[in-house]
Amino acid sequence: MRCPFCGNVDTQVKDSRPAEDHVAIRRRRFCPSCGGRFTTYERVQLRDLVVIKSSGKREEFDRAKLERSIRISMQKRPVDPERIDQMISGIVRRLESMGDTDIKSTTIGEIVMESLARIDTVAYVRFASVYKNFQAADDFEDFVHELRPPADP
């Protein structure tokens, strides 16, 4: 593993332990050249996924991009970060086990929304506002109205 500080390729693992509900290995590394310390994560990847955008453009699946969008929707919400990590890992496992390497971006969006709806309604609405491209306050109102159960007469 290359040192992010000096570029030395001869770094040493000082500590390894399970991370994220045992779906990744967290490794603390040390660079003997510059003395820098850094952390890496190692995950199992079942297959290389390709995302098919609505425009037809194809791009490599990026777990970090998925994680960023979910964490943005979860900002300042009372949800344990470990639970968010577990949700992200679950989404990726679900995508990898779908049997196809080509996945539509709409499929990914629907799976994320389904997962967020189970964890936090506010994060669900935040993500949906970007995913569904809300343009006006009425869009929010209509979406939130659909979330509410009908009132008893």
Steps between C-alpha positions, in 0.01 A plus 500: 500500500641837396551759775266798441758735652828417325403244233716220640363160391650310794253563785438272796173380656505573874146393591208323329148462629149445366297808412144574390323198640783267387466577127830687482847487653641820648879515478720755679816551295839658565751636249860434611625758252316811631345368823145570378205300630179439306200268485382283212187287461479171315161371376381202303375598156289230337495654153579822319176693464419747223237771553280587204391862533164626371688664211633158400853585613682215675736550793671280752311460830659715770425396858646829627250698288211295641633551852536879451142541380362294788710680761387839364135398543578372853681815617401606852259209535498290820624184327807309616780522238551124529137446399559719193809291411296181536228642276753598232664156512157339475411708194830408329454129582148515361623663178782248461267206554244613240670276245574766240805725480302778327269685739277794415549810713124503564529154659775624731294808592193290583704263719658794685160664555355172627791462746481862619123478551555219752763695695408870496207678333675839484804348324261318267330828402837677460631227269171487307508877443826465309426161342156605377627849412243703693464844339250673729357489851192330358716203402606462864144540620367235262777257593455546876123470460554155347703399808227583747241233575140603428324658798221301665156654445 
